[in-house]
Each structure stands twice: as C-alpha cells, then as structure tokens.
C-alpha cells in the first residue's frame, strides 16, 4: 500500500511540476523581452543576445498557457530594413487598426552623425513577416542626452506614446496617428538612478514607470519603478523590486509586464550563475504582486516560474 501511495504521490508531483513554466522559459540566449497578449495568445519579442554584429534579426515566441512556447524565426531582419546593419535591440510592439507595429533599435549609434536609431516595422499578423514602415529611422538622433535605444510604446486610451533612452536619460513623445512621427516635442522624464530599459503600465488610475539601473554586463543590474498621476510625470521613485539573487542568477533586468485578469507577471532577462559571457542572458517569468497601497512588492526570482494560465485580452 505504501508503495502504491508513493507512486501516486510521485505522479501528482510530476503533474504539478508540468503545470509550471520553469525558468528560463525560452531556449537559447535572449534578452530585453517584450510580452503582450494578442487574441488570447501570449507573445514574447526579445533581443537575440549575441555580439552586436550578429544581432541582425528578431525571433518571436507564442504560447497559449505560459508553459509551452512556439518559436517564430526571423520575423524581422536586416534584409527588410536597409539602414539597419547590427545591434537590433529591445523590440516593442503594439496593435492599431488591425496592423501590428514593431518598434526596434538598430546600429547602437553613438552620435547624431551616425545612421541608425529607432525604427518601426509593420505586419498584418503578430508573427509577421514585418516590413520597414518608413524606410528610415523614426528617431535618428539623441534628445536631451538620451541615446535612441530601448524603445517602449505605451497606449493610454486612444493615445500612443514612445518612451526611450539609454545613457542614463529617458524621453517621451506622443506618436501621430500613422506612427510616422510625433505630435509633441520630446520631453525628458528621467527618474533618479535611471540607466535604460523604460516601460509603462497603468493600474487603478496610476501610471507606473519602470526601468533598469546598474550595468547590464554586471551582476547588479536591477529593475526599479516610480508612480505618477500623469503619464508625463512628475514621478515619485519607489525603489528596486527585482535584483540579483546569489542562489538563482545575476544581471536581472530589462523587463516587461503582463496583466492577466487579477494576476500580474514580470518577464525579464537574467544571467545564469557561473556564466561570464555578457551575452549569456535568458528570458524568465515570475509573479509580480502589489500591496494594498498599490506599491510593487519585491519580486522573488525562481527556477519554477509560474503556473499554467489561459490567455485573456
């Protein structure tokens, strides 16, 4: 009887384990994950984590349950973006009027005289194929000291904003209707200790501005956040909510957020213990929770990941 009970328990344990995503959730080296839900399907659009000269394409991943992910290869590459040569980074995607708009950084420009910056591509399906929307960068220069990388598109009602910035500066502008330009000037919204990787979400009428701080190649990369009543700020810094865990991983940062019903998830990259290559980054998911005042609680990195979940709009 005890043997039978043991095997029954073992079977239940395997079953329970199978309902967890595990971390990392994607095979291979991927960073800067953008997560979003389209038509009850989860999507992740990451950076291919490799030397700059090999970062010439983007893959995407889709899932019905946060557990099993399907790879969609080369949804966009430099053959479709003639001005992009390398360092294709940190995609951000949004749907508008039945089209999917894919914002990305390319070429890692160091000054306004170099060709590159932030581009936008468009497709009829979330898995592409995507084509260059403009034939040139949407943002091709620095604004208020912000390097044109790490773009995030934030929708607030009928309005769409582009937030971006490296080199410890962050700016935001309102996009026009066809995403060919802007209807406002770029405003600097840099919070305390900001480095890169901005993202926004709205909850209970409050605007949450999140970013990465520290150095992406080192162990102390981390995610912090601030809150405001207005998307333009001012933002009150609240503190760090995701950082390295010497028992799990280092270099945790450059994330996105998913809201599924009452549940919230943070999708981010981290560097496995023992990895010294700066591009050895993997995409992970963990629960993100709030206290009764709306503050984000510190996120505990795990190897288990999250429970199986059905997609929602």
C-alpha positions in Angstrom: 0.0 0.0 0.0 2.8 2.4 0.9 4.5 1.7 -2.5 1.2 2.4 -4.3 0.8 5.6 -2.3 4.4 6.7 -3.1 3.9 6.2 -6.8 0.6 8.1 -6.7 2.3 11.0 -4.9 5.2 10.9 -7.4 2.7 11.1 -10.3 0.9 14.0 -8.7 4.3 15.8 -8.2 5.2 15.3 -11.8 1.8 16.6 -12.8 2.1 19.7 -10.7 5.6 20.3 -12.0 4.3 20.1 -15.5 1.9 22.9 -14.8 4.8 25.3 -14.0 6.6 27.3 -16.7 10.1 26.7 -15.3 12.8 29.3 -15.7 14.2 30.2 -18.2 11.0 29.9 -20.4 12.8 30.3 -23.8 15.6 28.1 -25.1 18.8 29.9 -26.0 20.2 33.4 -25.3 17.5 36.0 -25.3 17.2 39.4 -23.5 15.0 42.5 -23.3 11.7 40.6 -23.6 8.6 42.5 -24.6 5.5 40.5 -23.5 2.0 41.2 -24.8 -1.3 39.4 -25.3 -3.0 39.3 -28.7 -6.3 37.5 -29.2 -5.9 35.2 -26.1 -2.3 34.3 -27.1 0.8 35.3 -25.2 3.7 36.7 -27.2 7.3 37.5 -26.3 9.5 39.5 -28.5 13.1 39.5 -27.3 16.5 40.7 -28.3 18.7 37.9 -29.7 21.6 38.1 -27.2 24.8 37.9 -29.2 27.7 40.1 -30.2 26.4 43.3 -31.9 27.5 42.1 -35.4 25.3 39.0 -35.1 22.3 40.8 -33.9 20.7 41.2 -37.3 17.3 39.6 -36.7 14.4 39.1 -34.3 12.7 35.9 -33.3 9.3 35.8 -31.5 7.6 33.3 -29.3 3.9 32.5 -28.7 2.1 30.5 -26.1 -1.5 29.6 -25.1 -0.6 28.9 -21.5 2.7 30.5 -20.4 4.1 26.9 -20.3 4.8 25.8 -23.9 6.3 28.3 -26.3 6.4 28.2 -30.1 9.3 29.9 -31.9 8.7 32.1 -34.9 12.0 32.6 -36.6 13.3 35.8 -38.1 10.1 37.8 -38.1 12.3 40.8 -39.0 15.9 41.1 -40.1 18.2 43.5 -41.8 17.3 42.3 -45.3 13.9 44.1 -44.7 15.5 47.2 -43.0 18.1 48.5 -45.4 19.5 51.1 -43.0 20.0 48.6 -40.1 23.3 46.8 -40.0 23.7 45.4 -36.5 22.7 45.7 -32.8 19.0 45.2 -33.4 17.6 45.6 -29.9 14.7 45.7 -27.4 11.6 45.4 -29.6 8.3 46.9 -28.5 5.0 46.0 -30.3 1.5 47.5 -30.4 -1.6 46.7 -32.4 -3.5 49.6 -34.0 -6.3 49.5 -36.6 -5.7 45.8 -37.4 -2.0 46.3 -38.0 1.0 45.3 -35.8 3.7 47.9 -35.4 7.1 46.6 -34.3 9.5 49.3 -32.8 13.2 48.4 -32.6 16.6 49.9 -32.1 19.4 49.3 -34.5 23.1 50.2 -35.1 23.8 51.4 -31.5 24.6 54.9 -32.7 27.0 57.0 -30.6 26.2 60.4 -32.0 23.8 62.3 -34.3 26.1 61.8 -37.4 25.8 58.0 -37.5 22.9 56.2 -39.3 20.6 54.3 -37.0 18.4 54.8 -34.0 14.8 53.6 -33.5 12.8 52.1 -36.4 9.3 50.8 -36.9 8.1 47.9 -39.0 4.6 46.8 -39.8 2.8 43.5 -40.4 -0.7 42.0 -40.7 0.0 39.3 -38.2 1.8 39.3 -34.9 4.3 36.7 -36.2 5.0 38.9 -39.3 6.7 38.9 -41.6 7.4 42.6 -40.9 8.5 45.2 -43.4 10.1 48.6 -42.7 7.3 51.2 -42.2 9.3 54.3 -43.1 12.5 53.2 -45.0 14.4 55.2 -42.4 14.6 55.5 -38.6 11.7 57.1 -36.8 14.2 58.6 -34.3 17.7 59.1 -35.6 19.3 61.4 -33.0 19.8 62.0 -29.3 17.2 64.0 -27.4 18.1 65.5 -24.1 21.1 63.2 -23.9 19.0 60.0 -24.4 20.6 57.6 -26.8 17.8 56.4 -29.2 17.6 52.8 -27.9 15.3 50.7 -25.6 12.0 52.0 -27.0 8.7 51.2 -25.4 5.3 52.1 -26.9 2.7 52.9 -24.3 -1.0 53.1 -25.1 -3.3 55.3 -22.9 -6.8 55.2 -24.2 -6.6 56.4 -27.8 -3.1 58.0 -27.4 0.2 56.3 -28.1 3.5 57.4 -26.6 7.1 56.4 -27.5 9.3 56.2 -24.4 13.1 55.5 -24.9 16.6 56.2 -23.8 20.0 54.9 -23.0 23.0 56.7 -21.5 21.1 57.5 -18.2 18.4 59.7 -19.9 14.8 59.0 -20.8 12.4 60.9 -23.0 8.9 60.6 -24.2 6.8 62.0 -27.1 3.3 61.4 -28.4 3.1 59.5 -31.6 1.0 60.7 -34.6 -1.9 58.5 -36.0 0.1 56.6 -38.5 3.3 56.2 -36.5 5.4 58.2 -38.9 6.3 61.0 -36.5 5.2 62.8 -33.4 2.6 65.4 -32.3 4.6 66.7 -29.3 8.2 67.6 -28.6 10.4 65.1 -26.7 10.2 65.7 -23.0 12.8 64.4 -20.6 11.3 62.3 -17.9 14.5 60.8 -16.4 13.9 59.4 -12.9 16.5 59.0 -10.2 19.1 56.3 -11.0 17.7 55.6 -14.4 20.0 53.9 -16.9 17.9 52.2 -19.6 15.0 49.9 -20.5 11.9 52.0 -19.7 8.4 50.7 -19.7 5.0 51.9 -18.6 1.7 50.4 -17.4 -1.4 51.8 -15.9 -3.2 50.4 -12.8 -6.1 51.8 -10.8 -5.6 55.2 -12.4 -1.9 55.4 -11.6 1.0 55.4 -14.1 3.8 53.1 -13.3 7.1 53.9 -14.9 9.7 51.1 -14.6 13.3 51.0 -15.8 16.7 49.2 -15.4 19.6 50.6 -13.4 23.1 49.4 -12.9 25.3 48.0 -15.7 23.8 45.3 -18.0 27.1 43.4 -18.2 27.5 43.2 -14.4 25.7 41.4 -11.5 24.0 44.4 -10.1 21.6 45.1 -13.0 18.1 45.7 -11.4 14.6 46.9 -12.0 13.2 50.0 -10.2 9.9 51.9 -10.5 8.1 55.2 -9.9 4.5 56.2 -9.8 2.6 59.3 -11.1 -0.9 60.6 -11.6 0.1 61.8 -15.1 1.9 60.0 -17.9 4.3 63.0 -18.3 5.1 62.9 -14.6 6.5 64.0 -12.2 7.2 60.5 -11.0 7.9 59.6 -7.4 10.6 57.0 -7.2 9.6 53.9 -5.1 12.7 51.7 -5.3 14.1 48.5 -6.6 11.8 45.5 -7.0 14.0 43.0 -8.9 17.7 42.4 -8.4 20.3 39.6 -8.4 19.9 36.6 -6.1 23.2 34.8 -5.4 21.3 31.5 -5.2 19.4 32.0 -8.5 21.0 34.4 -11.0 22.7 37.8 -11.5 22.1 40.6 -14.0 18.3 40.7 -13.7 16.7 43.5 -15.7 15.2 45.0 -18.9 11.7 43.6 -18.4 8.1 43.9 -19.4 4.8 43.3 -17.6 1.8 41.1 -18.3 -1.6 41.6 -16.7 -3.9 38.5 -16.9 -7.1 39.0 -15.0 -6.1 39.8 -11.4 -2.6 38.3 -11.9 0.5 40.3 -12.8 3.7 38.9 -14.2 7.2 40.3 -14.8 9.1 38.9 -17.8 12.8 39.8 -17.7 16.2 38.5 -18.5 18.9 37.3 -16.2 22.4 35.8 -16.3 22.7 32.2 -15.0 25.1 31.6 -12.2 28.6 30.8 -13.5 28.1 32.5 -16.8 30.7 35.2 -17.5 29.9 36.0 -21.2 28.0 39.2 -21.2 25.6 37.9 -23.8 24.7 34.8 -21.7 21.2 36.0 -20.9 18.0 34.1 -20.6 14.3 35.1 -20.5 12.4 34.3 -17.4 8.9 34.9 -15.8 7.8 35.4 -12.2 4.8 36.7 -10.3 4.6 40.4 -9.6 2.4 41.4 -6.7 1.2 44.7 -5.1 0.4 45.8 -1.5 -2.9 47.4 -0.5 -1.5 50.8 -1.4 -0.5 49.8 -4.9 3.2 49.5 -4.3 5.0 46.7 -6.1 6.4 44.1 -3.8 9.9 42.8 -4.2 10.0 40.1 -6.8 11.4 36.7 -5.9 13.3 35.1 -8.8 12.6 31.4 -9.1 13.6 28.4 -11.1 9.9 27.2 -11.0 8.4 30.1 -12.9 4.6 30.5 -12.8 1.5 28.4 -13.1 -0.2 27.5 -16.3 -2.5 30.3 -17.4 -5.1 30.8 -20.2 -4.7 33.9 -22.3 -7.0 36.9 -21.9 -7.5 40.2 -23.8 
